[in-house]
Amino acid sequence: MRKILVLFAHPKLEQSKANLALINAIKDLEGVTFRDLYELYPDFNIHVNEEKKILALHDIIVWHHPFYWYSCPPLLKQWIDLVLEYNWAYGPNGRALWDKTCFNVITTGGSKELYCSSGSNHYSVAEFLRPFEQTAILCGMDYLSPFTVMGTHRVEAIDLNAYAEKYRALLEEMMRVPDLAYFKTTNFLSEITLPNQ
């Protein structure tokens, strides 16, 4: 069974019903290691070697965060900058993350209709996440489409629970399926029908 590392970054978690619902659904899941970066590193002093050891133990890496100014909160960016070092994560001798799988789990206040060529944000979420995709590719990881919960300011509690259940089911399925190629055939993981559901 694959092991999943969820690197969660939200500087104002207490104000996010959507993220609280999502993380409560998965943080006790067997095979999932949940790390709240703002809880672990409130001073932004990331323990790089410890993070590398934890990465080595997992097959799937999840960057879970709210969509802040078309990117991630600053602590997750700092984690990427410091932990994914040259000749460890990438470069001539950087093979530590090869053959792992990576994807983003994000929440947005704006609805899906705002994230397209005709919407006020002009680009899709997938287009805004290209730096994450390229980071994963540079590090030899397979990058999957993001799991998204959009329009969180208007999402009803019953719908948040449905997203949370889908998130949990997705991670459970990713730990079990023989080939993760199935998950590469979708545009947004949150909109797929999971196999055997």
VOPAGU-2260 file (C-alpha; in pm, 1 decimal, decimal comma):
REM VOPAGU-2260
SITE   aa  ch    i         X         Y         Z
SITE  MET   A    0       0,0       0,0       0,0
SITE  ARG   A    1     129,0     343,4     -92,6
SITE  LYS   A    2     194,3     605,2     172,3
SITE  ILE   A    3      69,5     961,2     132,2
SITE  LEU   A    4     223,4    1276,8     279,3
SITE  VAL   A    5     -13,2    1572,7     308,7
SITE  LEU   A    6     175,8    1898,7     352,7
SITE  PHE   A    7     -90,6    2140,0     472,0
SITE  ALA   A    8     -37,4    2516,5     481,7
SITE  HIS   A    9    -304,4    2761,3     596,9
SITE  PRO   A   10    -213,3    3065,3     809,5
SITE  LYS   A   11    -577,1    3122,2     917,6
SITE  LEU   A   12    -716,0    2772,0     945,2
SITE  GLU   A   13    -964,2    2865,2    1218,5
SITE  GLN   A   14   -1143,5    3084,2     960,6
SITE  SER   A   15   -1171,3    2815,1     692,4
SITE  LYS   A   16   -1472,3    2584,9     717,4
SITE  ALA   A   17   -1376,6    2422,6     388,3
SITE  ASN   A   18   -1023,4    2329,4     489,7
SITE  LEU   A   19   -1132,0    2217,0     835,4
SITE  ALA   A   20   -1382,7    1979,9     674,8
SITE  LEU   A   21   -1123,0    1847,5     430,4
SITE  ILE   A   22    -845,7    1785,8     683,0
SITE  ASN   A   23   -1077,8    1635,9     943,4
SITE  ALA   A   24   -1177,9    1378,2     683,5
SITE  ILE   A   25    -822,5    1260,7     610,9
SITE  LYS   A   26    -581,7    1338,6     893,6
SITE  ASP   A   27    -651,2    1015,8    1083,3
SITE  LEU   A   28    -650,1     796,7     772,3
SITE  GLU   A   29    -416,7     497,4     794,3
SITE  GLY   A   30    -133,6     538,4     544,4
SITE  VAL   A   31    -160,7     918,8     545,1
SITE  THR   A   32      88,9    1140,4     725,2
SITE  PHE   A   33     -66,1    1482,0     787,7
SITE  ARG   A   34     171,7    1771,9     855,5
SITE  ASP   A   35      34,8    2117,3     936,5
SITE  LEU   A   36     329,0    2338,6     839,1
SITE  TYR   A   37     200,9    2649,2    1021,4
SITE  GLU   A   38     160,5    2446,2    1339,9
SITE  LEU   A   39     504,7    2285,1    1303,0
SITE  TYR   A   40     692,5    2596,7    1194,8
SITE  PRO   A   41     523,9    2912,3    1328,8
SITE  ASP   A   42     864,4    3083,0    1315,3
SITE  PHE   A   43     921,1    2966,1     951,8
SITE  ASN   A   44    1234,9    2783,3    1070,3
SITE  ILE   A   45    1190,4    2467,1     862,7
SITE  HIS   A   46    1390,5    2158,4     964,3
SITE  VAL   A   47    1509,2    2066,8     617,2
SITE  ASN   A   48    1673,9    1732,8     697,8
SITE  GLU   A   49    1369,2    1612,2     891,1
SITE  GLU   A   50    1143,0    1707,2     600,0
SITE  LYS   A   51    1366,9    1516,6     358,0
SITE  LYS   A   52    1353,7    1204,6     574,9
SITE  ILE   A   53     974,0    1222,4     586,1
SITE  LEU   A   54     952,4    1272,6     209,0
SITE  ALA   A   55    1163,7     962,0     153,2
SITE  LEU   A   56     908,1     748,8     340,6
SITE  HIS   A   57     614,3     843,1     117,7
SITE  ASP   A   58     502,3     765,6    -236,2
SITE  ILE   A   59     250,6    1045,7    -292,2
SITE  ILE   A   60     307,2    1409,9    -195,4
SITE  VAL   A   61       6,4    1640,8    -153,7
SITE  TRP   A   62      45,2    2018,0    -135,3
SITE  HIS   A   63    -280,3    2115,3      40,1
SITE  HIS   A   64    -344,9    2487,6      69,5
SITE  PRO   A   65    -584,4    2772,5       1,6
SITE  PHE   A   66    -528,0    2961,0    -323,0
SITE  TYR   A   67    -355,5    3280,6    -207,2
SITE  TRP   A   68    -299,9    3537,4    -481,4
SITE  TYR   A   69    -293,3    3263,2    -745,5
SITE  SER   A   70     -38,7    3059,7    -553,0
SITE  CYS   A   71      18,0    2914,0    -205,6
SITE  PRO   A   72      68,8    3070,5     138,3
SITE  PRO   A   73     427,7    3184,5     206,0
SITE  LEU   A   74     528,2    2900,6     439,6
SITE  LEU   A   75     459,5    2635,6     175,5
SITE  LYS   A   76     659,6    2837,5     -76,6
SITE  GLN   A   77     945,7    2855,6     173,1
SITE  TRP   A   78     917,6    2479,7     230,1
SITE  ILE   A   79     954,1    2422,4    -145,5
SITE  ASP   A   80    1244,7    2667,9    -168,9
SITE  LEU   A   81    1440,4    2514,0     118,4
SITE  VAL   A   82    1358,5    2143,2     112,4
SITE  LEU   A   83    1375,1    2073,3    -260,7
SITE  GLU   A   84    1746,8    2134,6    -281,3
SITE  TYR   A   85    1973,0    2111,3    -585,4
SITE  ASN   A   86    2142,3    1771,5    -617,7
SITE  TRP   A   87    1888,9    1622,9    -376,5
SITE  ALA   A   88    1550,6    1687,4    -538,8
SITE  TYR   A   89    1679,1    1789,8    -882,3
SITE  GLY   A   90    2003,7    1842,7   -1070,4
SITE  PRO   A   91    2261,8    1586,4   -1185,0
SITE  ASN   A   92    2249,4    1390,4    -857,0
SITE  GLY   A   93    1899,8    1492,0    -746,9
SITE  ARG   A   94    1695,5    1176,7    -761,3
SITE  ALA   A   95    1542,8    1159,9    -412,8
SITE  LEU   A   96    1187,0    1218,7    -537,6
SITE  TRP   A   97    1194,8    1031,3    -866,8
SITE  ASP   A   98     888,8     820,7    -939,0
SITE  LYS   A   99     684,2     974,9    -660,3
SITE  THR   A  100     345,3    1128,9    -739,9
SITE  CYS   A  101     248,1    1483,7    -651,1
SITE  PHE   A  102     -61,2    1702,8    -672,5
SITE  ASN   A  103    -224,4    2007,7    -515,7
SITE  VAL   A  104    -538,6    2015,6    -305,6
SITE  ILE   A  105    -668,4    2370,2    -307,2
SITE  THR   A  106    -961,4    2578,7    -195,7
SITE  THR   A  107   -1066,5    2901,1    -366,4
SITE  GLY   A  108   -1310,5    3168,7    -263,8
SITE  GLY   A  109   -1389,3    3230,8    -629,1
SITE  SER   A  110   -1614,1    2998,4    -825,0
SITE  LYS   A  111   -1506,8    2781,9   -1117,4
SITE  GLU   A  112   -1668,0    3029,4   -1357,4
SITE  LEU   A  113   -1417,9    3296,3   -1251,7
SITE  TYR   A  114   -1119,6    3072,9   -1336,3
SITE  CYS   A  115   -1140,9    3050,7   -1715,7
SITE  SER   A  116   -1056,8    3262,6   -2020,2
SITE  SER   A  117   -1392,7    3441,2   -2001,9
SITE  GLY   A  118   -1387,5    3482,6   -1621,8
SITE  SER   A  119   -1240,8    3769,1   -1421,6
SITE  ASN   A  120    -925,5    3567,6   -1342,2
SITE  HIS   A  121    -865,1    3494,3   -1715,1
SITE  TYR   A  122    -695,2    3158,2   -1653,5
SITE  SER   A  123    -788,2    2819,4   -1515,9
SITE  VAL   A  124    -664,3    2692,4   -1180,5
SITE  ALA   A  125    -449,8    2438,2   -1366,4
SITE  GLU   A  126    -280,7    2721,6   -1556,5
SITE  PHE   A  127    -210,3    2913,4   -1235,9
SITE  LEU   A  128     -60,0    2597,0   -1085,5
SITE  ARG   A  129     195,8    2550,0   -1365,4
SITE  PRO   A  130     488,4    2644,9   -1134,8
SITE  PHE   A  131     389,6    2356,8    -902,7
SITE  GLU   A  132     357,1    2122,9   -1199,1
SITE  GLN   A  133     698,5    2221,9   -1332,4
SITE  THR   A  134     853,0    2189,3    -985,7
SITE  ALA   A  135     721,2    1833,7    -960,6
SITE  ILE   A  136     842,2    1749,2   -1311,5
SITE  LEU   A  137    1186,9    1896,7   -1245,7
SITE  CYS   A  138    1209,0    1674,6    -938,0
SITE  GLY   A  139    1115,6    1362,3   -1137,5
SITE  MET   A  140     766,7    1330,9    -991,4
SITE  ASP   A  141     444,8    1252,2   -1175,5
SITE  TYR   A  142     215,0    1553,2   -1138,4
SITE  LEU   A  143    -161,3    1502,0   -1128,1
SITE  SER   A  144    -439,9    1753,8   -1177,2
SITE  PRO   A  145    -547,9    1934,0    -859,5
SITE  PHE   A  146    -831,0    1837,9    -630,6
SITE  THR   A  147   -1025,7    2162,9    -602,3
SITE  VAL   A  148   -1300,9    2299,0    -384,3
SITE  MET   A  149   -1409,3    2625,4    -542,9
SITE  GLY   A  150   -1646,7    2900,2    -435,6
SITE  THR   A  151   -1592,4    2812,3     -70,5
SITE  HIS   A  152   -1762,0    3130,9      56,7
SITE  ARG   A  153   -2093,3    2999,3     -75,5
SITE  VAL   A  154   -2058,0    2624,0     -27,7
SITE  GLU   A  155   -2320,4    2471,2     200,1
SITE  ALA   A  156   -2215,1    2244,1     487,9
SITE  ILE   A  157   -2370,1    1940,9     317,3
SITE  ASP   A  158   -2160,5    2006,3       6,0
SITE  LEU   A  159   -1844,6    2055,9     213,5
SITE  ASN   A  160   -1909,1    1717,4     373,0
SITE  ALA   A  161   -1945,3    1564,3      27,5
SITE  TYR   A  162   -1613,3    1716,5     -83,2
SITE  ALA   A  163   -1448,4    1592,7     236,1
SITE  GLU   A  164   -1579,3    1240,2     178,0
SITE  LYS   A  165   -1459,6    1253,1    -183,4
SITE  TYR   A  166   -1114,6    1370,0     -68,2
SITE  ARG   A  167   -1091,7    1080,5     177,8
SITE  ALA   A  168   -1213,0     831,8     -84,5
SITE  LEU   A  169    -960,5     968,6    -334,0
SITE  LEU   A  170    -666,6     918,6     -96,4
SITE  GLU   A  171    -789,4     572,3       0,7
SITE  GLU   A  172    -816,3     476,5    -365,3
SITE  MET   A  173    -471,1     619,7    -447,6
SITE  MET   A  174    -317,3     401,5    -178,9
SITE  ARG   A  175    -479,3      87,7    -323,3
SITE  VAL   A  176    -496,1     101,8    -703,7
SITE  PRO   A  177    -217,6     -83,6    -886,3
SITE  ASP   A  178    -158,4     198,6   -1137,3
SITE  LEU   A  179    -200,9     569,9   -1071,8
SITE  ALA   A  180    -231,5     638,1   -1447,1
SITE  TYR   A  181    -610,3     645,1   -1402,4
SITE  PHE   A  182    -579,3     969,1   -1209,1
SITE  LYS   A  183    -385,2    1134,4   -1492,9
SITE  THR   A  184    -683,9    1118,0   -1727,5
SITE  THR   A  185    -891,6    1383,4   -1548,7
SITE  ASN   A  186    -893,4    1762,1   -1561,6
SITE  PHE   A  187    -981,5    1817,1   -1195,9
SITE  LEU   A  188    -967,0    1531,0    -949,6
SITE  SER   A  189   -1255,0    1676,0    -747,6
SITE  GLU   A  190   -1487,8    1628,7   -1044,9
SITE  ILE   A  191   -1413,6    1265,8   -1120,7
SITE  THR   A  192   -1615,2     960,8   -1034,6
SITE  LEU   A  193   -1379,6     736,0    -846,7
SITE  PRO   A  194   -1335,3     379,2    -968,8
SITE  ASN   A  195   -1542,2     116,4    -784,4
SITE  GLN   A  196   -1766,3     380,9    -627,8
